[in-house]
Amino acid sequence: YHASVNTLNFDPIFIPEVSIKGITKNSISVGWNDPPEKFKEHIHFYRASKDDGEHVTEVLHTLPYPLHLWGELKSASSYKFTVSACNEYSGECSPPSEVMPGKTYDGLSGPPADVVMSCRSDNISDFHWVDVKWQDPQNPNGNIEFYNIELTGRARYYDDKRKMKVINVDSQTKTEDSNSIMTRFDFLEANTNYSVRVCAVTGSKECGAWRAATCSMPVMPPAGLAQAFTWYSVEKDEKNIFKLSIPRLSERNGEICCIKVIVVRLSSGQSAKDLPSQTEIPITNYAAAHSAEGSGAYVAEIITTVYMGREIEIGDGKSIGAIGVARCSACLPYGRDKRFTDPEPEGA
């Protein structure tokens, strides 16, 4: 059987015009135009390619619409795309389209590296703060625009009624630009366990993975001690003694192991305003402070928190037994200072 066949009077080569139709952080949609009417019956599928700079991936697009979705891409990464029109009978494809570049949007950043926080206190000003430092994420998944830093705190302590309290301090949030790798939180509280977490925010406008750190703020003496204690002088058994009211103190600033009552004997002509700061007053013993020409300070009593809310006598020749203070070395009669040589007074 013989039949005549006419060849085409044109070469059915169609080179698609490619464009980017949609982008997300992990996908890019590539579209192209339909072929002219006279080419349609000669084009049966398309070959789409993707080049990530290391590997070229090709797929055969047989669906009736001119759109291919490239998924599972890396965020904030550049790709090159081409499309070729193909004939299923010959198995041949036209030359590829012009290269169309595309870049995925920023994704969620990995956690910042080396997050470290330090709890700091100034004993003189009674000021507490936290320093926070970090390094850039190892996997930013985009361009970092800023960092979010969140601070939270929690404390456990006995209040002035000896009831256990657990409180969460007010959380604080800061934002630092992409060039910063540190921040600081001021006006914090003593005896508090603080936690911080840091995240990087890319062009996605969302926090990436967090990284956390913790530290504990040092303890401090209770606030307002100078106004908390009251005392007055009375005569008892032909002796002048002091009656000292021990207030009920909250342990918000830290556990109170004991209360040391230190008596300062002024020298002749000296007044209280002439005294140096309490940390500079030398501690002697009772005998030295009360010698003929003596002066100085000595430990009159060491008492536990059991006596808070009571009145005690100083200078009556008796000493309250410091029961239970051995668990804190600073509360032992000699404390950490060997100058405490006479913890038990003989009179006042």
Secondary structure, DSSP 4 states (H G I P E B T S, - for coil): -----PPPSS-------EEEEEE-SS-EEEEEPPPPGGGGGG--EEEEEEE-SS-EEEEEE-SSSSEEEE-SPPTT-EEEEEEEEE-TTT--BPPPPPPEEEEPPP-PPPPPEEEEEEEEEETTTTEEEEEEEEE--S---S---EEEEEEEEEEEEE-TTS-EEEEEEEEEEEEEETT--EEEE-S--SS-EEEEEEEEE-TT-SB---EEEEEEPPP-PPTTHHHH-EEEEEEETTEEEEEEEPPP---TTS----EEEEEEEPPTT--GGG---GGGSPB--HHHHTSTT--EEEEEEEE-GGGTTSEEEESSS-----TT-TTSGGGSTTTT-TT----S----
